Amino acid sequence: MLMEETEFIKLYYSIGEVSEKLGVNTSLIRFWEKEFKEIKPKKNERGKRYYTASDIQVLQKIYHLVKEEGHTLQGARDAMGSHSSAEKNLADIKLNLQNIREKLMKLEQEL
């Protein structure tokens, strides 16, 4: 059986690969890592950073907020925080809707 050619997605990326992907210096990525608690790369015994795809997505959001939209670091932090609180609110709403649905289905069965 022939294997189709597929693109393999790496689990971890070096800081050099991430900086190349974003088009910024590695020092800026290290700086953002100190400024934003959402960035948590894994480090080996020697301190070499390894970024996951989710870390890269967070860095892309920060890049967009700071470099493209012109936010200050504090403004970007606030925007990142409001995004996570919005996700929490959405999860709460979904849970409430599921509870309402269950109650309505129970009522329908009783009728």
Stockholm file with secondary structure:
# STOCKHOLM 1.0

chainA/1-111         MLMEETEFIKLYYSIGEVSEKLGVNTSLIRFWEKEFKEIKPKKNERGKRYYTASDIQVLQKIYHLVKEEGHTLQGARDAMGSHSSAEKNLADIKLNLQNIREKLMKLEQEL
#=GR chainA/1-111 SS CCCCCCCCCCSCEEHHHHHHHHTSCHHHHHHHHHHCTTCCCEECTTCCEEECHHHHHHHHHHHIIIIISCCCHHHHHHHHHHHHHHHHHHHHHHHHHHHHHHHHHHHHHHC
#=GC SS_cons         CCCCCCCCCCSCEEHHHHHHHHTSCHHHHHHHHHHCTTCCCEECTTCCEEECHHHHHHHHHHHIIIIISCCCHHHHHHHHHHHHHHHHHHHHHHHHHHHHHHHHHHHHHHC
//
